[in-house]
Amino acid sequence: MSTYYMTECYKDTLFGVVMVKLQHTFVLTKHQNHNIEE
C-alpha cells in the first residue's frame, strides 16, 4: 500500500513537471514564431 501510494505521488509529480516543461516549450515556440512573422 505504501509503495503504491509513493508511486502514485511520484507519477503525479512527474506529470506536473512534464506539463510545465511542455507549456514552457510551447510558449518559447510561440515567441519564436512571432519573431519570425515580424
Sequence and secondary structure as in RCSB ss.txt:
>XXXX:A:sequence
MSTYYMTECYKDTLFGVVMVKLQHTFVLTKHQNHNIEE
>XXXX:A:secstr
 HHHHHHHHHHHHHHHHHHHHHHHHHHHHHHHHHHHH 
